[in-house]
Amino acid sequence: MKKLILLLLAALLLCGCARSFNSQDCAQAVILTLFKGDYTQYADLTGQSTALISSQREAWLDNRTDLLIRTLGASTPSEEMKKRVSSLLTTLYSKAEFEVSPGEEEVTVTVTPVTLIPECAADLAAQASAWNERNEAYEFADLSPEAYNDAYLDSLLPILESRLTAIPTGSRLTLTLPLKMDDNGLYALPADALEDLAEKAVSFDLPEPETESETAETEAPAESGK
């Protein structure tokens, strides 16, 4: 999955040279596209349709959503629950702040990161522990795997959602991203550098989850959905 998404990112994060612009314009357009969902500058620079840019950005956001779901200790929730997690992430990324300084072959990005998830680590861990106790008592034995994961995430997400009116941020971080023009006249921002920027902008830093959603098949009947 990660390799596929990186390829999609590589296809997305190219700025064509049909019009004159500098490295700062290119990087700023990519950041606005990925983190803010604003395609105007990117579409203007590349001539791509907003529909195409939107679909590629959604692929990136889906990948980040799946990563957060796994980080929280879940695996296969419903599409409705995935949309809820995606909406949460969209809000968090919208609150991160970015400043771009140009260079000849690189750009410097100063980011004010959103720290909500790690700041809620203790509360999330306590809720996961309480869930595990109920799980060990086979309280969820009648749930399908999808329903189990939905219920588990539904017990955690309010901890994060309840703080969206005052989202905490951390100290500013500075990253250097290489930006080079290829033989076809396209500026390229490496996908791994952008993934690093995404991780810094909204940290998913949590202790390793101890939920049993991924191991329950060997500990309980398959129909438990755990």
C-alpha positions in Angstrom: 0.0 0.0 0.0 2.7 2.5 0.9 4.6 1.9 -2.4 1.4 2.5 -4.3 0.6 5.7 -2.5 4.2 6.9 -3.0 3.7 6.3 -6.7 0.5 8.3 -6.7 2.3 11.1 -4.8 5.1 11.0 -7.3 2.5 11.4 -10.1 0.8 14.2 -8.2 3.6 16.3 -6.9 5.0 17.6 -10.1 4.8 21.2 -11.2 5.0 21.8 -14.9 6.8 24.7 -16.4 4.3 25.9 -18.9 4.3 29.1 -16.9 7.1 30.9 -15.1 7.3 30.3 -11.4 9.9 29.7 -8.7 10.6 26.9 -6.2 8.5 28.7 -3.5 5.5 28.8 -5.8 5.8 25.1 -6.5 6.2 24.0 -2.9 3.5 26.3 -1.7 1.1 24.9 -4.3 1.8 21.3 -3.3 1.4 22.1 0.4 -1.9 23.9 -0.2 -3.1 20.9 -2.2 -2.2 18.2 0.3 -2.7 19.8 3.6 -5.4 22.4 3.0 -7.4 20.9 0.1 -6.9 24.1 -1.9 -6.2 23.2 -5.5 -6.3 26.7 -7.1 -2.6 27.5 -7.2 -1.6 24.0 -8.2 -4.1 23.9 -11.0 -2.9 27.3 -12.2 0.7 26.2 -12.3 0.2 22.8 -13.9 -2.9 23.2 -16.0 -4.4 20.1 -14.5 -8.1 19.9 -13.8 -9.3 20.3 -10.2 -11.1 17.0 -10.5 -7.9 15.2 -11.3 -6.0 16.9 -8.5 -8.8 16.3 -6.1 -8.8 12.5 -6.8 -5.1 12.3 -6.3 -5.2 14.2 -3.1 -8.0 12.0 -1.8 -5.7 9.0 -2.5 -3.1 10.6 -0.3 -5.6 11.4 2.4 -7.0 7.9 2.4 -3.5 6.6 3.0 -3.0 8.9 6.0 -6.5 7.9 7.3 -5.6 4.2 7.1 -2.3 4.9 9.0 -4.1 6.8 11.8 -6.7 3.9 12.1 -3.9 1.4 12.5 -2.0 3.7 14.9 -5.1 3.8 17.1 -5.2 0.0 17.1 -8.0 -0.8 14.7 -7.9 -2.5 11.3 -11.0 -2.8 9.2 -13.7 -0.3 10.0 -16.7 0.6 7.8 -16.5 3.2 5.1 -18.6 5.5 7.2 -16.1 5.3 10.1 -13.2 5.8 7.7 -14.9 9.0 6.5 -15.2 10.1 10.2 -11.5 9.6 10.7 -10.7 11.3 7.4 -12.8 14.3 8.5 -10.9 14.5 11.7 -7.6 14.5 9.9 -8.8 17.1 7.4 -9.6 19.4 10.3 -6.2 18.8 12.0 -4.2 19.4 8.8 -6.2 22.6 8.2 -4.8 24.0 11.5 -1.2 23.3 10.8 0.7 26.3 9.6 3.4 26.4 6.9 5.9 29.0 5.8 8.0 28.3 2.6 11.3 29.9 1.8 12.7 29.4 -1.7 16.1 28.1 -2.7 17.7 27.0 -6.0 17.4 23.3 -5.5 15.5 23.1 -2.2 12.9 24.8 -0.2 12.8 25.4 3.6 9.5 24.8 5.2 8.7 26.0 8.7 5.7 24.2 10.1 3.7 24.9 13.3 2.6 21.3 14.1 -0.7 20.1 15.5 0.0 18.1 18.6 -3.6 17.0 19.5 -3.0 13.2 19.1 0.1 12.8 21.3 -1.3 15.2 23.9 -4.3 12.9 24.1 -2.1 9.8 24.4 -2.8 9.1 28.1 -6.6 9.4 27.6 -6.5 7.2 24.5 -4.4 4.6 26.3 -6.8 4.5 29.3 -9.8 4.1 27.0 -8.1 1.3 25.1 -7.2 -0.4 28.4 -10.8 -0.2 29.5 -11.9 -1.6 26.1 -9.5 -4.5 26.4 -11.0 -5.5 29.8 -14.5 -5.6 28.2 -13.1 -7.5 25.2 -11.5 -10.1 27.4 -14.9 -10.7 29.0 -16.2 -11.4 25.4 -18.6 -8.5 25.6 -18.3 -8.0 21.9 -18.6 -11.6 20.9 -21.6 -11.0 18.7 -20.1 -8.3 16.6 -18.7 -8.7 13.1 -15.1 -7.6 12.5 -16.3 -4.4 10.9 -18.8 -3.6 13.7 -16.2 -4.4 16.3 -13.7 -2.0 14.8 -16.3 0.7 14.4 -17.3 0.3 18.1 -13.7 0.4 19.2 -12.9 3.6 17.2 -16.2 5.1 18.4 -14.9 4.8 21.9 -11.7 6.6 21.1 -12.6 9.3 18.6 -14.7 11.5 21.0 -11.5 12.0 23.0 -10.0 13.8 20.0 -13.2 15.3 18.6 -14.0 17.0 21.9 -10.9 19.1 21.6 -11.4 20.4 18.0 -12.6 23.8 19.2 -9.1 24.5 20.7 -6.6 22.4 18.8 -3.1 22.5 20.4 0.0 23.2 18.4 3.7 22.8 19.2 6.9 24.6 18.6 7.8 25.5 15.1 9.9 23.0 13.2 12.0 23.6 10.1 12.5 21.0 7.3 14.5 21.2 4.1 12.9 19.6 1.1 14.8 19.0 -2.1 13.2 20.4 -5.2 14.8 19.7 -8.6 13.8 20.2 -12.2 13.9 17.1 -14.4 14.7 16.8 -18.1 11.0 17.4 -18.9 11.0 20.7 -17.2 9.1 19.6 -14.2 9.8 20.4 -10.6 9.6 17.4 -8.3 9.2 17.2 -4.5 10.2 13.7 -3.3 7.3 11.7 -1.8 9.3 10.6 1.2 10.1 14.2 2.1 6.5 15.1 1.9 5.5 12.1 4.0 8.0 13.4 6.6 6.4 16.8 6.4 3.0 15.2 6.9 4.2 13.4 10.0 5.6 16.6 11.4 2.5 18.6 10.6 0.1 16.3 12.4 2.0 13.9 14.7 0.5 10.4 15.1 3.0 9.7 17.9 1.4 7.2 20.3 2.6 4.2 22.3 2.2 0.9 20.5 -1.5 0.0 20.8 -2.4 -2.9 23.1 -5.9 -3.6 21.7 -6.7 -7.1 20.7 -8.4 -6.2 17.4 -5.6 -7.8 15.4 -5.0 -10.9 17.5 -8.4 -11.9 18.6 -8.9 -14.6 15.9 -6.5 -16.9 17.8 -8.0 -16.1 21.2 -11.8 -16.1 20.6 -14.3 -17.4 18.1 -14.0 -15.8 14.6 -17.5 -14.4 14.9 -16.5 -12.3 17.8 -15.2 -9.7 15.3 -12.4 -8.7 17.6 
